[in-house]
Amino acid sequence: MAKDIYQAMQLGLVDHRWNMDYGKLYDFICGEDAIARLWGSPPPGDSFWKMLDRKGFNPTVYEKNYSNHEKKVDVAVAGRMTKDAYTVLDKSKDEIILVSGDTDYVPVVTDLVSEGFKVEVAFWDHAGRELVESASKFISLNQFHDHLTR
């Protein structure tokens, strides 16, 4: 047993009984009225896929590499955030919500915030410190753990 998430990550401990429900995460973060770009790779059978059908989304799916790791996704997300910020969004009323704790996003978040966009980051409390500090606001998902899992 690990004493906290940091030790579990360091030791490579995984609880295979725990599963994030990405459909619930989407509903929690976006609600009914939001326009969302969706990325990542929820597992088959997740409520996320039914939500995509229900909302009429046509997702782009990137294949995982030979090690079963996502590739291209972080760059695609950063590019889409930037493109949408300058072509679709009204910085006086719209906000960008990034669900990630990865510090690879620090440059794009920092740039968008410095340009006057509201960029919120939602993730577990072990999100990268630099990313949390660069965001307009940080939303901790820790307190919603039971709601976001299946």
GUKOLMAR-99925 format. One line per 2 residues: number of its first residue (from 1); for each residue x, y, z of C-alpha. Coordinates in pm, 1 decimal. Each point is the difference from the previous one (the first is absolute). Example, Ala and Ser with C-alpha at 12.3 -4.5 7.8 and 13.67 -1.06 7.14 Angstrom:
2
1 = 1230.0/-450.0/780.0 ~ 137.0/344.0/-66.0
This chain:
150
1 = 0.0/0.0/0.0 ~ 110.6/352.4/-73.7
3 = -55.3/285.4/242.9 ~ -113.7/238.8/-277.0
5 = -32.0/42.2/-377.8 ~ 357.4/126.5/-31.9
7 = 146.5/-311.5/159.2 ~ -230.8/-224.6/-204.4
9 = 116.1/167.9/-321.1 ~ 364.7/-25.9/103.8
11 = -39.6/-370.9/77.1 ~ -207.8/-69.0/-311.7
13 = -296.0/-122.8/204.3 ~ -333.6/-15.2/-182.6
15 = -344.5/-90.8/130.7 ~ -151.4/-181.2/-298.3
17 = -344.8/0.9/162.9 ~ -19.1/378.8/-34.7
19 = -134.2/141.1/-326.6 ~ -59.6/358.7/-97.7
21 = -331.9/57.0/-176.6 ~ 80.0/251.7/-273.2
23 = -366.0/58.0/-82.8 ~ -58.7/109.5/359.2
25 = 311.1/217.7/-17.7 ~ -128.1/168.6/-315.6
27 = -340.4/68.0/157.6 ~ 164.8/131.2/317.0
29 = 237.5/235.0/-181.7 ~ -215.2/109.7/-293.6
31 = -363.2/-30.3/105.9 ~ -268.2/28.5/-265.9
33 = 76.4/334.7/-163.4 ~ 373.2/-16.6/-61.0
35 = 166.9/-53.4/-333.0 ~ 282.2/-246.9/44.0
37 = 289.6/-142.9/-191.3 ~ 69.5/-349.2/126.1
39 = 328.4/-187.1/7.8 ~ 165.1/-294.8/165.9
41 = -90.9/-364.8/-4.4 ~ -277.4/-116.2/230.8
43 = -28.8/-378.4/9.6 ~ -262.6/-186.2/-201.9
45 = -329.7/-21.7/188.4 ~ 51.9/333.1/179.0
47 = -308.5/225.0/13.8 ~ 208.4/255.7/-190.9
49 = -65.8/-175.9/-331.9 ~ -378.5/3.2/52.1
51 = 20.4/369.5/86.7 ~ 186.9/68.2/-326.2
53 = -275.8/-171.1/-197.3 ~ -272.9/179.4/195.4
55 = 157.7/340.9/-64.5 ~ 84.2/-74.9/-363.9
57 = 376.1/41.8/42.6 ~ 227.5/-152.0/-261.7
59 = 329.5/-53.9/184.5 ~ 346.8/-27.5/-143.8
61 = 169.4/-306.6/143.1 ~ 376.4/-39.7/-3.3
63 = 138.8/-351.0/13.2 ~ 222.5/-94.1/290.9
65 = 359.6/-95.5/-72.2 ~ 155.3/-344.4/32.5
67 = 41.5/58.3/377.3 ~ -372.1/79.8/32.5
69 = 71.2/367.9/71.9 ~ -189.4/293.5/-147.1
71 = 193.4/201.7/-252.3 ~ -90.7/328.6/-170.4
73 = -271.3/81.3/253.6 ~ 177.2/271.0/206.5
75 = 109.0/188.4/-310.6 ~ -347.5/-33.5/-152.8
77 = -161.6/135.4/318.2 ~ 240.8/293.9/23.9
79 = -47.0/82.4/-367.6 ~ -380.0/-18.0/23.4
81 = -5.8/216.1/314.2 ~ 201.3/267.7/-176.7
83 = -195.3/-19.9/-325.7 ~ -336.8/16.9/179.0
85 = 117.3/286.3/219.9 ~ 72.7/218.6/-302.3
87 = -277.2/-114.5/-234.8 ~ -302.1/-106.0/207.5
89 = 17.2/136.9/352.2 ~ -90.1/338.9/142.1
91 = 255.9/59.3/275.7 ~ -235.3/235.9/181.2
93 = -252.6/-277.1/68.6 ~ 134.7/-343.8/-99.0
95 = 235.1/-221.6/194.7 ~ 228.5/-287.1/-85.2
97 = 8.3/-297.6/235.2 ~ 290.2/-241.1/-30.4
99 = -30.1/-331.3/182.1 ~ 360.9/-97.7/48.4
101 = 278.6/20.3/252.2 ~ 277.4/-21.0/-259.3
103 = 252.3/283.7/9.1 ~ 46.0/-37.2/-377.9
105 = -300.6/235.7/-18.5 ~ 168.5/282.3/196.9
107 = 117.9/196.3/-307.7 ~ -341.6/7.3/-170.5
109 = -187.9/74.2/324.4 ~ 246.0/276.5/90.9
111 = -26.7/156.1/-347.1 ~ -381.3/-9.0/-6.9
113 = -31.5/144.2/351.5 ~ 246.0/278.0/-87.3
115 = -218.5/80.3/-303.2 ~ -302.6/45.3/226.9
117 = -170.1/-339.9/-35.6 ~ -139.5/-173.6/306.7
119 = 162.8/-344.4/11.7 ~ -106.2/-229.8/280.8
121 = 176.4/-326.8/75.6 ~ -189.5/-289.8/157.7
123 = 188.8/-299.8/133.7 ~ 88.2/-198.2/309.7
125 = 205.6/178.8/264.4 ~ 323.4/-153.3/-129.5
127 = -17.2/216.5/-315.2 ~ 328.0/161.7/-96.2
129 = 64.9/306.1/217.2 ~ 103.9/216.0/-297.6
131 = -322.1/-81.4/-184.7 ~ -214.6/80.5/303.9
133 = 182.7/331.0/46.3 ~ -27.3/97.4/-367.5
135 = -377.1/-51.7/-15.3 ~ -260.8/264.1/73.4
137 = -157.8/-246.2/243.5 ~ 64.2/-355.6/118.2
139 = -291.0/-238.5/59.8 ~ 92.7/-292.5/223.8
141 = -177.0/-321.5/-96.7 ~ 101.4/-176.5/323.0
143 = -319.0/82.8/185.8 ~ -205.5/-140.4/-290.3
145 = 184.8/-332.4/-16.0 ~ -300.5/-219.6/81.8
147 = -223.3/183.5/-248.9 ~ 249.4/-30.9/-286.3
149 = 70.9/-370.5/32.0 ~ -186.8/-315.1/-90.5
